[in-house]
Amino acid sequence: MQRLFDEKGLCTEAGSELHTAACKMLWPLMRGLSDDGHSVRDISHVVMTAVFDVECELMLGTRGKEKEQDERSARKAEKGPERGQ
């Protein structure tokens, strides 16, 4: 596993690139909500909660399973009721 921090706790080059990319994605989202009158602190807490959720889903491997189940359910709904039901 590659780490984004070195032995001194500083960002590696990859860690710095991730930080820059995250800021570029978050800035317009958070700025837009702030411009609409939402609290920057509230926005930040919601975003951090979303990051923690994604972290857990990736670590537990649950996101893909939910997506597969949703896709199976959608296909089943498109087909309609099975014969004999």
N, C-alpha and C positions, 0 to 999 in steps of 0.2 A: 504494500500500500504506500502510495506517495503521500508525503505530508506537505501541508501548506505553510508550516512554521518550522524554523530551524531549531537547533538545540538551545539557542538563547531565547526562544519564544518570539523571534522576529519573522515577519512574512518572508517566504521565499519569493522568487520571481513569479511563480505560478499563483501564489497567494495574493500578491499585489495585483496581478492581472484579473483575478477573480473579483477582488474588491472594486477595481475600476469598472468592470463589467456590471456588477451588482448596482453600483451607484448610478450608472447610465440607465439601467432599467427602472430603478426605483424613483429617480428624480422626477420624471414627468408624472408618474402615478401619484406620488405624494404631493407634488406641487399642485396638481389639479384638484385634489381633495382639499388641500389647504386653501386654495383660491375659492373653493365652494363653501368655505367657512368652517370646515372640520378642524378640530384641534390637532396640531402636529404631533403632540404627545400621544393622543388616541390613535392616530394613523400609525405611528411608530409601533405602538403596542400590538395593534392588529397585524401589522406586517411581521413583527417578530414571532407572534403566535403562529402565523402561517409558515414561517421558516422552520419552527420547531415541529409543526405537524408534518411537513415534508421530510424533515430529518427522520422522524420516527417511522414514517411510512417506508422510506428507503431502507432503514436499518431492519425493519421487521418484514419487509418485502410484501406489505399488504396492498399497496396502491395498484400494482399490476393485477392482483387477484380480484380486487373490486372492479377494475375496468373490464377484465375478462367476464366477470359475472354480469355486469351491466350490458356488455355486448351480447352475451348469450340471451339475456332477458329480452333485449330489443329485437333480436332475430326471431325469438319465439313469438313475441307479440305481433311481428309483421306477418308471420305464417298464419296466425289465427289459431283457434282451438284445434287440437288434434282430433282425428276421427274417433268416434266411439265415446266421446265425452259429452 
